[in-house]
């Protein structure tokens, strides 16, 4: 009888262990699913499993500066493309196992040169195939960023290029004099306040600006030439600061194809070995 009781207890223990193990396994599977699709990890996913091309937007003035509460009103009229935000979206797409490519939609007339360079480099070193689609505009820093992509598409009517840099500003000296305002210079070094719009720009100060502008301009030309597989001489001829339509940009090899988002599906299909129907944008 004792032996029978021990056997029954053993069976109950085994059954309880199996039930507990099944419960914990089910709980773990549910938790993993919840984290993956609707919980914590969902914020680090682009695809729901049914799409394979991440869509990232680059719209507005390119900046490396964080946004403040005071920027919200300005954003309502013209958006700002924060570099760190875009880099985060690119990295999330790159680590998503269901994402096979990235479409970068560009509507930007430029911004900070370093921020534009950071984006171009991030695109050129991405492990995923990337298409930059210039919609309304990809000008100045917006175009520099686009050159890091594997291919650039643009609308025939889009604004493309604008290779050059500017530091122009409005001189307030005459206006201040008319209003009886005088500039009081209190600086520890002769060029500490150069570029202040409330004081006249001297010849020496202008020379400093032009020196820096030339260096940044040359770096811009070099970046475009390298990323677009063009000679610096070819790019330099186009680097007068002017932009051009998508049609002319294609003639000058600044872009690869004319088209819209739907047209990029063919490029992704060829690159990834898929049918056009299998190319699905995550948006």
Residue, then its C-alpha position, 0 to 999 in steps of 0.5 A: x500500500x505504501x508503494x502504491x501511494x508513493x507511485x501515485x505521488x510520483x505520478x502526480x508530481x510528474x503531471x504537475x511538473x509537466x503542467x507547470x512546464x507547459x504553463x511557463x512555455x506558453x507564458x514565454x511564447x505569449x510574452x515573446x510574441x507580445x514583445x515582438x509585435x505589440x509590446x516593447x520590441x514593436x517600437x524597434x520593428x518596421x515590418x509586420x512581416x508582410x512588407x519588406x522595404x522600409x520607408x524613411x523620410x528626409x523632409x525639411x532643413x537638415x540639422x544635427x541640433x535637437x528640437x525644442x518646444x519653441x521649434x514646434x510652430x516653425x515646424x508647422x510651416x516648414x519641417x526640420x530633418x533631424x539627423x539623429x532621428x533619421x539615423x535611428x530609423x535607418x538602424x531600426x530598418x537595418x536590424x529588422x529581419x523582415x526588411x530587405x531594402x530602404x526607400x529614402x524619400x527626400x523633400x529638402x533644400x539642404x541644411x547643415x553641411x556636416x549633417x548632410x555628410x553624416x546622412x550620405x555616409x550612413x546611406x553609403x555604408x548601410x548593409x541594405x540596398x537603398x534608393x533615394x527618391x527625390x520628390x519635390x526637391x533634393x537640393x544642396x545638403x538634400x542632394x549630398x545626402x541622396x548621393x550616399x544611396x545605391x540609386x537616385x530616382x527623381x521626378x522629371x519636375x523635381x528640383x535637383x543639385x544645387x551643389x554649393x554652399x552659402x553663408x550670406x546674411x542680411x546686413x543691419x548696419x544701415x537700418x540700425x544707424x537710421x534708428x539711432x542704434x550703435x554697435x559697441x564692440x567688446x571682444x577678446x579677439x579681433x575676429x570673435x564677432x565677425x559675421x555679426x549682422x549689426x557691424x560692417x564686414x571688413x575685408x579681412x573678415x570676408x576673406x575668412x568666410x570665403x576661405x571656409x566656403x571654398x573648403x566646404x565647397x571642395x568637400x561637397x564636390x569631392x563627396x558627390x564625385x566619389x558617391x556618384x562615380x564621377x570625376x571631380x572635374x565633371x562635378x565642378x562644372x555643375x557646382x555653380x550653386x544652381x539646381x536643375x530639373x530631374x530631366x536635366x539631372x539625369x542627363x548630367x548623371x546626378x540621378x539614375x532614373x526618372x520616376x516615382x515611388x512605384x517605379x522604384x519597385x522594379x529596381x528593388x525587384x532586380x536588386x533583391x531577386x524578387x518579382x515586382x509584386x513581392x516588393x512591398x513598402x512598409x508604410 
